[in-house]
Amino acid sequence: MLSPRFRTALLGLLTLSAPALAGPPDGFVYLRDVDAGIAQDMRYAGSDNFTGAALPGYDAAECVLTRAAAEALRQVEVDLAPRHLGLKVYDCYRPTRAVAAFARWARAPEAPGAPTKRFYPALDKRRLFAEGYIAAHSAHSAGIAVDLTLIALPPARVATFDPAARYGPCTAPANERAPDNSLDFGTGFDCFDAKAHTSSEAIAPEQARRRALLVAAMRKRGFHNYPREWWHFSYGPHPRVLYDFPITPRASSTSP
């Protein structure tokens, strides 16, 4: 398995930056136009993320993917339906300007008592690059990567996120973390901790079973998991082009 540092360097060598665009290029789609039933909780369009603010380029809380990746995700949703389970996505296509914002945030001094510390409770945020949780380049920017989880169907209601609240760390029991109606996978989304590694043995057997179920369901339709993040999957080979178009509101007239 490639080390996080070598993986980042290799991805940087293999990828090219596409010109900035005003909207999705040919071959990209809004996930709602492919499968409106897949739940969306786009964390980087709001403040419930490790930076504590909406990221540049997230002008709408919408999942955008290549058509091939979106169609494959639709098949995963179909496969899960007999189990009364569904998908919920947290992030899909990510503009390169947002990836650059992650890097700036990671290198900035850490404010004492920062509420976003809940995402990396055991780490200094300056270690996030070295530990492989943040990279200079991301397959998300090619529209082939997705961060997601499982929810029970029909979905349970979820409390509204309160930016002023002091939620427990991402490694805490589910009822102490920020509100989420997903199944409990042992940590929250974007938990920069060894406990979030897909094969971690520091979680309960039922949580491990859910991770294995998600990995198997995604693998069946061509997605591969990033071992340090149980929620992160990429579709197909490593990307050669990364994009920086903003995620804009979906037109109501858009058709599949």
N, C-alpha and C positions, 0 to 999 in steps of 0.2 A: 504494500500500500504506500502511495506517495506521501511524503511528509507534507504538512500544511504549507510550509514555506516553499518547497519545490513545486507543489501543486499550483500555488499562486503565480510563481515565476513562469511556469510552463503555460498557464492560461494566458498570461500577459504576452508571451511570445507568439501564441497561436491566434490571438484575436486582433481584429482591426476595428478602429472606431468609425462608425458610419456618420455621415453629416447629420447635424441637428435637423429635426423635422418638426412640423407643426402638429402632426397627428400620426396615428399608426400607419406604417407603410403596408404595401401589399403583402399578404400572407399573414397578417396579424388580425385577430378578432377579439371582440369583447366576449368573455366567457358567458355572460348572460344570453348572448345570441346563439350560443351552442347548447347550453344547458342552464336554464334559469333556475333549476332546482338545487343546484350546488350553492350552499350558503357562502356568503362573503363577509368577512370581518377584516377589512383592509387596514391593518394597524399603522402603516406608515403615512396614511392620509390623515391621521389624527395624532393625539398625544400619548396614546397607550402603547409606547414603544421605548426602547432603551435610550433614545436621545431626549425623550420628553416633549417632542414637537413634531408637527407634520414635516415631511421631507421635501426638498425641492423636486419639482416635477410631478408631484402627486396632487394634481388639481381636481381630481375626482376619486372617490372611493370605489374604484372599479378594477376588476381583474382583467388584464389584457395578456394574451398569449399568442404564440404562433397557432395557426389553425390546426396543425398536426398535433401539437401538445394539448390543445383544448378538446379536440375530438377524442384523444386517448383518455383524457380525464373524464369525459362523458361516459366512456366505456367502464371506467372504474366505478363510477356512480351507479351504473346499471348493475354491475356485478355485486355491489354491496346491498342493493335493495332487498333481496330475499332475507337478509340478516336484519332488516329494519335499521340499517345504518346508512349514513350519508357522509359526504365530504363537507368540510368548511375550510375555505382558503383564507390565509392571512396575508400572503403576498404572492405576486405573479411577476409580470414584467416590471423591471426596476430601472428607471433612467440612470445613465452613468453619472449624471449630476448628483443623484441621491447617494450613489456609492462613494463619490468624492466627499459628500457631506458626512458620511459615516466615518471616513478617515480623519477628517478635520475634528470631528467630535472626539474620536478615540485619542487623538494627540493633545487635545486641550486639557488643562489642569482640571482635576476633579474637585467639584464643590463639596465641602463637608456636609454630610447628611443629605446628599442628593437623593430625591425619591426614586430615581431610576436605578439606584444601586441594587434594587430588588432583582434586576435582570442578571447581575453578576456578583452575587453576595460574597463569594470567596476569592475574587480576583481584583487586582488593580486594573482599571480599564486600559491602561497602557500595555497590558499583556495580551489584550484580545487579538491583536495581529499575530503575535508569536504563537498563541494557542490555537490558531486556525478558526476563530469565530468570526473575524472580519477580514476581508481580502480587498486588495486594490482593484481587482476585476471580479465580476460576478456573472455566472451563467444566467442569472435573472435578467440581465441587460440584453440578452439575446432572445428573451421571450420563451425559453424552454425550461425554466426552473420555476418551481412552485413550492410554497410553504403551506402546509395544511395539516388537518387533524380529522378525527372522526366525531360525528355527533349521532345521537340516537334519534330515530324518526318515530313520531313527529318531533321536531326540535323543542327542547325545553325553553321556557322564557329565561332571559338573562338580565340581570340588573345592569343599569347604566354605569359605565365607567365614570368615576369621580376623580378628576385630576388632583383635587385637594386631599384625597384620602391617603392614608398610610397603609398600603397593602403589604402583606407578608412577602418574603422572598419567593422567587420562582421555584425554589426547591421545597417550599413548605407544603403541607397538606392542601388539597385543592380548595377547601373552604376558607383558607386564609389568604389565598392569592387574589389578584384582580379578577373581577367577574368574567366567567366564560362558561358557555353551555356545552363545551366539548366533553368527550369522555376523558377520564383522568389517565394520563400517560406517565405520571410520575413527576413531571415538571410542567411548568407553563411553556408557552411558545417563546422563542428567543431567550432561552435560559442558557447563559454562558457558564456552564458548569459540567463537570464530568458526569453528573447524574443524568444529564440530557443526552449523553452518548447513546446511540441506538441500542447497543448491546450491554449497557450498564447493568451491573449486578446489584446496584444499590437501590433497586426499586422492588415493589411487591410483585408476586407472580402474575396477578391479573393485569397489572400495568405492562409487564413484559410481554404477556400474551397479546395485548392490544397493539403494541409496537410491531410484533411479528406479523400480526394480521394486516396491519397497514402496509408494511414493507412487501408482503406477499401480494396483496391486491394491486399495489402500484407496479411491482415488477412484472406481473402478468401482462400489463398493458404498455410495457416498454420504459418505465421509469426506474432510475436507480437512486438509491439513498446515499446521502452524505453521512458517514458514520458518526460524526460529532454532533449531529442534529437530527433527532428522530423525525422531525417535521419537514425536512428539506429533501426534495426530489428533483432530478433533472431528466429530461426526455431526450433520448438520442445521443449522438456523439458530442464532444466538446464543441462549443460555438466558435466560429471564425469571425463573426461580426457582432459588435456590441452597439446598442442604439441609445439615443438620448432624446427621443421625442417625449413630450409630456403626456401624462395620462389625463385626458380631458373627459368631460361628461359624455356619456353615450347618447347618441341621438335616438329618440323614441322610434324613428322610422327605420332604424338599422335592421337589416334582415340577415339570416344565416347565410 
